[in-house]
Amino acid sequence: MTDGPGIIRDETGAQTLLGYVVDISADDGKGRCVLDIGAQHGNRHGALHGGIIACLLDNAMGYGAAMHTSEDGSDKFLTISMNTQFIAPAMTGRVIATGKVTGGGRSLMFVEGELHDDDGRLLATATGVYKKVPEGRG
């Protein structure tokens, strides 16, 4: 993935630790997190760890909410609740988590997410409720 407008690297400690890239460059109102799976991302079965899957989906959905309320994705959101369904394992390659708003109001957003491998296979889904952080805070 090449750097450019809408590509965010190392914005948070968690992002730096896990090594995923945020992509808000598409003009479709969706947030995306892209991860190239390495040995450090595996569980004891050699598959991408469920906690990392949840993290990717959570961040993609938070950015999806931010893209819904600000053109540049600069609004910040906190996760209120999140449900994740694990569908298939990912062993190697690249995974892409996508988040998009399905409803909400001025401060609460309802968002759904999907995680696919680079072949387009659905690996996990999620739904969440996100609260906008008031300006001037965090």
N, C-alpha and C positions, 0 to 999 in steps of 0.2 A: 504494500500500500504506500503510495507516494504522498508526501506532505503537500498541503495546499490549503486554501480557504475551507474551513469547516472540518478539518482534520485536527483532532485534539489528542496530544500525547502528554503523559506525565502530569496531568492536572491535579491528581490526588495521590496520596501515598498508596492507596489500594490499587489504583490504576497502574502505578509504577511497579508495584510488587508483582501483580499478576501479568502485566505486559500486554494488556489489551489497548486498542485504539478506538477512540470515539469518532464517529463519522456523522456529521450533520450537514454534509455538503449537498445532498440531494434536496431539491426543492419540492419535497412531498410531505413535509410536516412530521416525518418519522425520525426517531433517534436510532442510531445503530452502534453496536459495540462489536469489534472484530478481534478475534483471538486466534493466533497460530498456536495450536496445541503443542506443548513440549512435555517432557517427562515430569517436570515439576508440577504439572496440572493434573496428574493422574491420581486415581484412587487405588486401592489395593488390588483391583481387578485389571488395572491398566487402562481404564476408561477415564474420560474427563470427569472430574469430581463434581458431584451434584451441588456442592456449595459454590463452586466457581460458576456453574451454569446459572444458579440463582443470582449470583452477583452480576453476571453479564446481563441477564434479563432485567434485573432491578435498575441498573444504570441505563440501559436502552430505554426502558419505560419512563424513567425520570427525565431523560433528554427528550423523549417524545412529548411529555407534558410541557417541557420548556420550549420546544419548537412550536407548540400550539399557542403559547401566550407571548412569545417574543420572536421576532424574525431571526435573530442571531443565536437563539438558544441560551441566552444569558440569564434568564430567570432561573431561580433555584427552587427545587422541590424536595420535600421530605417524604419518605415512604410511611404511610399510615398502616396499610395492610397489603399483603402479597400472598398469592397462592400459586404454587408451581406444580406442573404435572410433567413428569419425566417419561418420555415416550420411547426413545431409542438411545443407545450409547454412541459416543464418538470416541474413537481411539487415536486418530491422527488427523492431520490436515488443519484446515481453517474452519472456524465456526463464526456465524454472524447472528447476533441477537438484534431484533428489531422491536421497537415500541411505538405504538400509536394510540392516540386518545380516542375513546369511544363515547365519552360523555363527560358531564360535569358542569361546574359553574365558574365563578370568579376565583375561588380559592381551592376547591377540591376538584381533582381530575380523576376520571375512571380510565384506566389504560390497560391495553392488552399487549402481550409480547409473544414472540416466537423465536426459537433458536433453530437455525438450519445449518447443515454442513455445506461445504462448497459444491456439493452435487445437488443441493436443493432439498435434501431429505430432512423432514421435520424431526427434531430431536427432543424438544420440550416446548411447552406453552406456559404462559403465566397471565394472571390478571392482578391488578393492583389499584389501590387508591392512594393518590399523591396530593399533598397539601403544599400550596405555594408559600414560600418563605416571604414574609412581608419585606418590602424594600427597607434597607438600612439594617437588616438583621442578617447574620451568618452568611 
